[in-house]
């Protein structure tokens, strides 16, 4: 047994063998035509996937695949890449896994925190809105919130979903009345498929808009800040709260994933704040945190008669919007002080967050 294992290792690492260090992996094509290729290579800006004659439903691209984006910097005929070929909405995409060296940016000496909400991102000097954009209307003399393109697309999505659901319900009701067998082919008409295609196109447009917003915003954060603070949101408990209706449209996970890999790529520091840290209760000016009857809730504070979006420090008199001051409160976070903060919260008395 030991001799056989030793011989197999020697054969695997023998560079003279044609299949050295190239394990044969069975590639499974999914229902939508997507598959994973672990042995593809790039030459002259073209992708050359692994050819497999046994799989009749895959074309043999012997001349390579020309991409719409420039990938000339990845040219290496002898290097094998791990690629995911995706077929979606009559278009083909290739996702390439590449290890990039860390690029050091110029130190700015600036720190910032990011408050991630369902409909907007809030940092110290910039607020990025997703579904609504606040604008000042001179005729009305107040700030109005018109819908953005993404919000209008969500209205279309809701309309198409209602149309498809109505079609299915009518067919099922008619089949039950006539005691017929319910089959999805009964409602898969040409008009139904057309509405399905429009629905997928709307989802694809929303996906592109969201990705564009997150990419531009994370580029700004990483470029001008040495250290960034974001909250470790407890999404499972948020699903049971008031924000659960629009939670599926939020970008919590994607934003954190994008910001994390860009911080690693450009050598920035990312601090994930503990989910029990009271960022909405901490005063960014003096560091005192509200507790007990002084805390701000979703209905405001009954003791001091303040609204849910109003923050007023009862120690130094600092006043601001509750969401606007959260980024400055996140900067005062320190992992070493969390145990003491949780103890003081149970006592129900105001305490001071010293920070770092």
N, C-alpha and C positions, 0 to 999 in steps of 0.2 A: 504494500500500500504506500509506504513512504517512498520507495523507488519510483513508482508510477507518478506520484505527485511531483517529485523532483524532476522527472523527465518532462512533464507537462509544463512546468515553470520554465525550464530551459528552452523548450520549443516556443513558448510564448514570447520570450525576450530575445530570441535569436533574430537579429536584423536581416539575415539572409533568407529567411522564409518570406514568401510573398504576402501571407496573411498575418505577419507579426504585429502584435498589439492591436489587432482589428477584430474584435469579437463579432460574430455573426448574430445580429439582433433581428428578430422577426418584426417587421414593421406592419402594424395594423392600421388600415384605413377606416376612419369613422364614417358614419352615415352621411355626413355633409361633405365628404371628400377630403378632409384634413388628415394629415399624417405627420409623423415624426421621422426625420432622417438624421442619423448620427454620423454619417460618413460623407456628407456633401462637401464640396470644395469650391473656391472662387478663383476665377482666372479672367484677366482682362475686364474686370468689372461685371462679369457674368457668373451666375450660379449654375453649378453642374451637380444636380442631385444624383443619388445613387440609382443606377439602372437596375431593374429587376424584371427579367423576361417573364417569370412565372406569373406576375401580377398583370393580367391583361387589361385591367381598367386604368392603368397608369401609362402615360405617354413616355417615350424614350427621348429625352431632350439631349441628344448627342451634341448639338451645337451650342448648348448653354441657354440660360434664361436671362434676358436683358431686363434689368429692373428700372423703375421710374426714378429711383433715388440713386445718388452716386455712392458706390461701395468699393471704389478703387483702392482705398487704404487697407482693405482686407485681402488683397490679392496674395495668395500663397497656394500654389498648386499642391504642395506636399502636406499642407495643414488641413485637417478635417474639422468641420464645424458641426455643431448641433443645431439643426434648423427645424422649425415647425412650419409646414406649408398649410395654409388656411384658405379654404374656399368659402367665400361669404358674399351673398348678393351679387352673383355673377362676376365677382372679382377675386383675384388671387393675391395673397399676402404671404410673405416669408419673414418669420421671426428668428433672428440669429442671436445665439448666445455667445457673447464675446467678453473676455476679461480685459478691462481697460486699466492702465496705470493711473495712480493717483496724481491729479493735476493740482498743484498748489497755487491758490489765488493770493493776491496781495491782502495782507491783514488790514482790516478797517477799524478794529477796536470797538465795533458796535455789536450789541446784543439785542435780540428781539424775541417776543413771544407771539404765538399765533393761536387765536381763538377760533376753532372750527365749529361753525354752526350749520344748520340744515340748509339755509338759503344764502349764506355768505361766509367769507373768510375775513377775519379782523386781525390786523397787526397794528403796530404803533402809528405808522405813517401811511397806511394804505388799507382800504376796505374793498374787497372784490365781491360783487353781488352776482348771484347765479340766476335766480328766477325773477327778481324785481330790481329795478334801478331807481334810486331816489333822485328826483329832479324837482327844482323849485319852479312852480307855476306862478308867473307874475300876475296873471289875471285873477287867479284865486287867492294869491298872496300866501300860499302855504306850500309845503313839500308834498308832492304826489309820488306814487310808486307805480309807474307804468310797467307793463309786462315786457320782459325781454324776449328775444327770439326763441330761447329755450323754453320759456313758459308757454309761448304760443304753440310750440311743437307738442308740449305735454297736453294742451287742450285738444289738439288733433288726435293724439294717441288715445285720449279718453273717448273721443267721438268714434274712432274706428273700433275700439274695444266694445263699446256699447252696441254698435252695428253687428259685429260678429256674434256677440252673446245673444242678441235678439234673434238672429237667424237660427242659431242652434236651438234655442228654447222653443221657437215655433215648430221646427221639424220634430223635436222630441215630443212636444205636446200632441202633434198630429199623429205621430207613430203610436203613442200610447192609447190615443182615442180609438184608432183602428186596429189596435192589438197587433202591430207590426214589430218586427225585430229592429231595434235601434242600431243603425250603422252610420259611422261618420261619413261614409260616401254619399249619404242622402243630402247633406248640407255642403259638401265640398264642390259647389258649383263654380263656374268661371268667375262670376261676380264676387263670390266669397274669396276666391284665390286672389283676385285683384285687390280687394281690401286688405288681405293679409300682406301682400307685397307693399302696399302703401304704409301699413303699420310697421313693417320691418325697416323701410326707408326712413321713417320718422325716428325710430329708435337709433338707427345708425347716425343720423344727423345730430341727435342729442349726444350720443357717445363722442362724436368728433368735437363738438363744442365744449363738452366737459373736459376732454383731454387737452384741448388747446388752452383753456383757462388755467388748468392746474400746471401745465408745463411752463407757461409764461410767468405765473405767480411764483412758483418754486425757483425759477431762474433768478427772479428779482431778489428773493430772500437769501439765496446762497451767494449771490454776487456781492451783496452789500453788508452782510452780517457774518461775524466770526462764530457766534454761538446762537442757536435757535432753541426755543422751548415750545413744546407742544404737549397737549394733555393726552393722557392714556384713557380715552373715553370708554366707559362701560356700556357698549352698545346693547348687550343683552337686556340690561335693566331699562335702557332708554326706550326699547320697544314697547314697554308697558306704560310709558308716560304719555304726556300730551304731544310730544314731537314725533310719535310713531307714525302718523299719517304720511308725513313727507320724508321719513327716515330712509326709505328705499331709494330716494332720489339723491341722497347726500353722498359726499365723496370722502367720508372719513378714512376708509381703508386705502383707497387709491392715493389720496393726498399724502398720507403718512408714508406709504411705500415709495412714492416718487421722491419725496423730500429726503428720505433716509438714504436712498442710493445716490442722490446727487451730493449729499453731504459727504458720503464716503468717497465719491469720485473726485471732489474738489477739496478734500481735506478740512471740511468744516465740522464743528462739534454740534451734535444733536442731543438734546436732553429731553427725555420723555418724563413728563411730570406725573406723579402718582395720582390715580383716579380719586383718591380721598382728599387731595389737596384742595382747600376751599378758595379757589381762585376768584369767585364772585364775591366773597366776603372779606377779602384782604384789601386793605387800603394801600395803594402803591406809594403814598407819600410818607406815612409814619410806620406802616407795617402792622398796625393793629387789625385783628380779624374779628368779625362779629360772631357771636355765639348766643345760644339761648333765645330769649325774646327779641334780641337785636338783629337776628338774622333776616336776610332778604329772601322771601319765598316767591313763588310764581304769582301770588296775589299781593305782593308787596310786604309792608310791615305795618301791622295794625297798631303797635305800640307807639311808633313815631309818625304814623300816617303818611308813609311814603309809598310810591308806586313800585311796581316790580322792576321797572327799568331805571329807577333812580338810586344812585349810591351816594350816601352822605356819611362821612366818618364822624362819629360822636366824640373823637379825641382831639383831632386837629382841625376839623371843619372842612375837610376836602370834599368837594362835590363833583360828580361826573356821571356820565351815562354808565350803566352797569356793565354792558358789553364792551364799551370803548376803553375801559380802564383794565380789563382782564389781561391784555398782553404785558402791561407794566407790572401787574401782580404776579404773573408767571415767572418773571425774572428773579423775584425774591425767593424762588423755590430752592430748597436744599434737601437732599434725600436724608441727611443725618437728623434733620429736625422733624421728620414725619411722625416718629413715635411719640414725641412730646406734643405735637399738634393734635394727634388723635386722643391723647389723654385729656388735654384741655377742652376739647370739644365735648367730651362726656360730662365735664363739670358744668357746662352751660354758662361760662363766664368769658368775657372778652380777653384775648391774649395777643401777644405780639409775635409776629413772624420776623425773625432777625435776618433771615436770608444768608447769602454768602458774601 
